[in-house]
Amino acid sequence: MKSSKHLKKLVIVLFLAALASLSIIAPVIFSDDSTHPISSVHLPTEFNATHAYEDIRTQLEFGYRVPGTIEHNACAEWIRSQLYAVTDEVVTHQFSLPGPQGEPIYCQNILGKLNTNKSNIIIIGAHWDSRAIAEKDTINTTQPIPGANDGGSGVAVTLELARVFYNHREEFNSQIWFLFLDAEDQGGGGIADWYWAEGAREFSSTIHDFFDNSTETFSFFLLLDMVGGHSLQFMDELYSNNDLQQAVFSEGRELGYLFQFPKNPTKRYITDDHIYFRPIMPTLDLIIDFVEGPWTHHHTHEDNLDNIDIDSLKVTGRTVESFMYTYHGKSNWKKNWTVWMIIGSISGVGIVTIVSVLIGIRWKKKRSLGT
Ligand SMILES: [Zn+2]
């Protein structure tokens, strides 16, 4: 009699516990929209910052990647060679812009497509040209800059993400484009009469040539620019889509990168590659405050390997990688996790109910026997 009382109590406690666990996960089950994570659990990331750092070194070893030069062309070949190994398809978009004497300067946007069997396209990209002048330096202001951070870092992080995502390609429900845009950094007198983001303008105006608009749609464009300098701190770039920016910043902060993704970032409008994609899809320019921020080497000869911080490459790469798993993985890891939680909880409630009914019957029998 005493032990059945204890059992009854235990059964009630277990039953309530099972119900409580179900009530906790219920909101999780029914709130699966794409802008809010359904849990703050993060998959482990594999982004290798050493690979990215070496990729910056490689770009700098080609020399100045100024449109119209042999060095520029050699770097394009190298980017393609890296993409062939980790994408389904590599596309080169050639165009030309008039040089100082009106002669054509040949430029190229390079696109690597992963998961071409998926219809929802996410673009991750960077500009790969480097600036022809160093107007913010105190010396040699008409000479080109190394562009380790401005150009090189975005290319390096995008390439390493391509390698990582290739290994996880079956875990994504999206097609991913790795886009390397040319002729971004020659505005403001870099090359006479060129504007900023010429490559992005050319690509976005002919984007219909690169996808099938009867079956494919775009999810967003994530641009990485100056993501590898020391004292990395991203700003609130005001042309960017706010929801997308909030989601990426939250992801970074959840990974512990509180300085890099501050709660009150500097706000500024930046004319960058993403502006030409804004009429087509939500865009985010992940960029530092190069005007007043702590990295002071913008458009100077000091934008070199010495002012790159491998940790900044890691923070950027891992944040984007984690963001992609959280929001744009097949959601299968989360959905599966949720499904198993539901099954577990329901069977828990079921088992506890059956056991309590059985115990109740036994107890009743015993009582009727007068024990
Ligand atoms: Zn620049």
Residues whose N, C-alpha, C, O or C-beta is under 5 A from the ligand:
A	BS01	ZN	D150 D185
